[in-house]
């Protein structure tokens, strides 16, 4: 059975694409964001096989002693954690005619691919199933209800992170959470978080805050997650290979159903990939911000 072109590539007849001569050179597109985690976590250069990191979990404990008495003997405590990298990748096939006749749209698609990779990385770390062993996520972070009491929730999260031995230093807030923060008022009706940073985001208790679309997840039978607050110095992103893009017209692709011979079909493919790992020093250094789940 012959394959239809619509099954295998991005071409001039792809749904939603217009091709008249007078089509605008402007491409309307949604928000593009870099990875919040990549920007705020500590970067580690990883070998391809991963690395085992030593963590000091307890310091020696000094004690006061009287003259001529024996001095206290105390030892530090250690743990270790293995960080293993995994590959995140995508391949997009195009027709040569699409690149020739829709060059502005093609350029916009290519320009957006790194942001799609960043979104998937953040979503995986915030909520997703880890790609394999020794890849941490923040699914174990405790939740705090931001909507019920915005100021109290942020303060509670800061305190909990402090009790764990960390210092809250940044907030990733979804657009839904942004609305909660900007609308929060005190008893007199004044806005609680009236100060804004250079990105236009509120700064609760002076904490840097960024609007991150990947920080939202709808709860099917529980509150929706609308953001994360944490000590991001306790998060470690291991990088074997930074974002890399290659283009070829010589390969054969398998999309799970069809085998696509690029050269035979006047096509080419763009591959984007990165190899990263992620580890935290503990779930207690992060708190998940939620809205209020309505009572039934």
C-alpha positions as a printed Julia matrix, in Angstrom:
296×3 Matrix{Float64}:
   0.0    0.0    0.0
   1.41   3.37  -0.97
   2.09   5.87   1.78
   0.31   9.2    1.62
   2.57  12.23   1.97
   0.56  13.4    4.96
   1.67  10.31   6.85
   5.36  10.96   6.67
   6.5   14.57   6.59
   5.9   18.27   6.92
   5.05  19.43   3.39
   3.15  22.21   1.61
  -0.18  20.46   2.08
   0.26  19.85   5.82
  -2.91  20.77   7.72
  -2.92  24.4    8.84
  -0.3   25.6    6.35
  -1.28  28.21   3.73
   0.77  28.63   0.57
  -0.6   31.45  -1.63
   2.01  33.84  -3.02
   0.88  36.74  -0.84
   1.07  34.84   2.45
   2.44  37.0    5.24
   6.06  36.58   6.25
   4.93  36.92   9.86
   4.46  33.68  11.79
   2.24  33.78  14.85
   3.5   31.44  17.5
   3.02  30.76  21.17
   5.41  31.47  24.01
   8.93  30.06  23.87
  10.84  29.44  27.06
  14.22  28.1   28.0
  14.5   25.44  30.67
  13.96  26.83  34.17
  15.82  23.89  35.7
  18.81  24.27  33.37
  19.01  27.95  34.3
  18.81  27.49  38.07
  20.31  24.08  38.93
  24.03  23.48  39.34
  25.61  22.22  36.14
  27.88  19.18  36.22
  29.8   17.96  33.19
  29.06  14.24  33.03
  30.91  11.39  31.36
  28.66   9.25  29.18
  28.52   6.52  31.8
  27.38   8.88  34.56
  29.13   9.78  37.78
  28.89   9.02  41.49
  28.83  12.15  43.64
  29.8   12.24  47.33
  27.43  14.23  49.54
  28.29  15.44  53.05
  25.13  14.94  55.08
  26.48  15.77  58.52
  29.35  17.79  59.97
  31.55  16.89  62.95
  29.99  18.23  66.16
  32.32  20.28  68.4
  31.74  20.46  72.16
  32.95  22.61  75.04
  35.44  20.91  77.32
  37.08  21.79  80.58
  40.8   22.16  81.04
  42.7   18.84  80.84
  39.53  16.93  79.85
  39.4   14.77  76.77
  38.27  16.5   73.64
  35.15  15.34  71.82
  35.58  12.91  68.94
  33.03  13.36  66.16
  32.84  12.24  62.54
  31.15  13.67  59.46
  28.42  11.67  57.73
  28.44  10.86  54.03
  26.18   9.56  51.32
  26.69   9.21  47.59
  24.41   9.59  44.64
  24.78   8.35  41.09
  23.76  10.69  38.27
  23.09   8.86  34.99
  22.54  10.75  31.72
  19.73   9.98  29.3
  19.16  11.18  25.75
  16.27  13.49  24.87
  15.75  13.7   21.12
  13.33  14.42  18.29
  13.51  14.06  14.5
  11.29  16.14  12.2
  11.11  15.22   8.48
  10.38  17.9    5.87
   9.92  18.0    2.14
  12.47  20.01   0.18
   9.6   21.97  -1.33
   8.37  23.02   2.11
  11.75  24.5    2.98
  11.94  26.23  -0.41
   8.43  27.7   -0.52
   7.73  28.16   3.19
  11.14  29.26   4.34
   9.84  31.66   7.01
   7.58  29.01   8.51
  10.34  26.41   8.29
  12.78  28.74  10.08
  10.21  29.35  12.82
   9.7   25.61  13.33
  13.45  25.05  13.63
  13.75  28.02  15.98
  11.11  26.53  18.27
  12.63  23.05  18.53
  15.08  23.94  21.35
  12.21  25.36  23.38
  10.22  22.16  22.89
  13.22  20.25  24.24
  13.48  22.64  27.22
   9.77  22.24  27.99
  10.0   18.46  27.92
  13.05  18.5   30.21
  11.29  20.73  32.76
   8.04  18.75  32.58
   9.91  15.51  33.17
  11.76  16.9   36.18
   8.67  18.58  37.64
   6.12  15.84  37.03
   7.13  13.14  34.61
   8.18   9.56  34.79
  11.97   9.45  34.91
  13.58   8.06  31.73
  15.41   5.49  33.86
  17.19   4.74  37.13
  19.23   7.44  38.9
  17.31  10.29  37.29
  15.5   12.29  39.98
  12.21  14.16  39.65
  10.35  16.52  42.01
   7.25  14.33  42.27
   8.07  13.64  45.93
   8.05  17.32  46.93
   5.41  18.25  49.52
   2.47  20.38  48.39
   1.37  23.68  49.87
  -1.9   25.44  48.97
  -0.94  28.73  47.33
  -4.48  29.82  46.53
  -5.96  29.53  50.03
  -3.3   31.76  51.61
  -0.63  33.0   49.18
   1.56  34.75  51.75
   1.21  31.95  54.28
   1.95  29.3   51.66
   5.15  30.97  50.45
   6.25  31.55  54.05
   5.45  27.95  54.98
   7.44  26.65  52.01
  10.42  28.89  52.82
  10.32  27.65  56.42
  10.08  23.98  55.44
  13.02  24.31  53.06
  14.96  26.1   55.8
  14.21  23.32  58.3
  15.65  20.86  55.78
  18.87  22.89  55.74
  18.28  24.78  52.52
  17.46  28.31  51.48
  14.62  28.98  49.07
  16.09  31.01  46.24
  13.69  30.96  43.26
  10.1   30.24  42.29
   8.83  28.74  39.04
   5.19  29.77  38.72
   2.78  28.76  35.97
   0.49  31.34  34.34
  -2.27  30.02  36.61
  -0.06  30.54  39.66
   0.96  33.95  38.37
  -2.69  34.95  38.51
  -2.92  33.81  42.13
   0.17  35.81  43.13
  -0.76  39.0   41.32
  -4.31  38.89  42.7
  -3.35  38.15  46.31
  -4.5   40.87  48.75
  -4.08  41.53  52.42
  -6.91  42.21  54.88
  -7.06  45.87  53.87
  -7.47  45.01  50.2
  -3.97  46.02  49.15
  -1.96  43.78  46.84
   0.34  41.49  48.82
   3.02  41.23  46.17
   3.08  44.6   44.46
   6.76  44.55  43.56
   7.74  43.14  40.17
  11.1   42.06  38.81
  12.6   42.83  35.4
  10.62  39.98  33.79
   7.32  41.41  35.02
   6.8   38.77  37.69
   5.84  39.38  41.32
   8.62  38.82  43.86
   7.14  37.27  47.01
   9.47  38.03  49.93
  12.04  39.21  47.4
  12.42  35.79  45.78
  13.19  35.74  42.04
  10.08  34.46  40.27
   9.67  33.3   36.68
   6.53  32.38  34.78
   7.09  28.84  33.48
   4.4   27.11  31.42
   5.87  23.7   32.18
   5.23  24.23  35.92
   1.49  23.51  35.6
  -0.22  20.15  35.87
  -3.94  19.55  36.21
  -4.99  17.24  39.02
  -7.65  14.71  38.06
  -8.95  14.26  41.61
  -6.72  16.64  43.55
  -5.47  20.2   43.41
  -3.7   21.47  40.31
   0.02  22.13  40.61
   0.72  25.77  39.73
   4.43  26.1   40.51
   7.5   25.1   42.48
   9.66  26.84  45.06
  13.01  25.46  46.07
  16.64  25.71  46.92
  17.87  25.16  43.38
  21.46  24.99  44.59
  20.42  21.53  45.82
  19.52  20.5   42.28
  22.17  19.26  39.86
  21.83  18.99  36.1
  24.46  16.74  34.56
  25.28  17.43  30.92
  27.14  15.05  28.63
  26.13  16.82  25.44
  24.5   20.2   25.07
  21.7   20.71  22.6
  22.88  19.52  19.2
  21.21  19.75  15.8
  22.02  17.81  12.64
  20.39  17.76   9.2
  20.5   14.95   6.64
  18.77  13.75   3.48
  20.53  10.38   3.38
  18.86   8.48   6.22
  15.9    6.13   6.45
  13.53   6.92   9.32
  11.08   4.74  11.2
   8.16   6.67  12.69
   6.77   3.57  14.42
   4.56   2.65  11.48
   6.34   3.59   8.28
   9.87   3.49   6.97
  10.71   6.8    5.32
  13.56   6.92   2.78
  14.48  10.59   2.69
  16.55  10.81  -0.5
  14.0    8.75  -2.44
  11.22  11.18  -1.49
  13.06  14.52  -1.9
  12.97  14.96   1.86
  15.37  15.79   4.63
  15.18  15.5    8.41
  16.28  17.66  11.31
  17.42  15.89  14.45
  17.78  17.66  17.78
  19.13  15.93  20.87
  20.77  16.44  24.22
  22.14  14.06  26.84
  21.47  15.03  30.44
  20.93  13.68  33.94
  19.27  15.22  36.99
  19.7   14.73  40.72
  18.64  16.53  43.88
  20.03  16.38  47.37
  16.54  15.58  48.67
  12.84  16.26  48.12
  12.73  18.38  51.29
  14.54  21.2   49.5
  11.53  21.76  47.21
   7.85  22.49  47.67
   5.04  22.13  45.16
   2.6   25.04  44.95
  -1.05  24.17  44.29
  -4.43  25.78  43.91
  -7.31  24.82  46.2
  -9.11  21.62  45.3
 -12.85  22.3   45.6
 -14.72  20.4   48.29
 -17.24  17.91  46.92
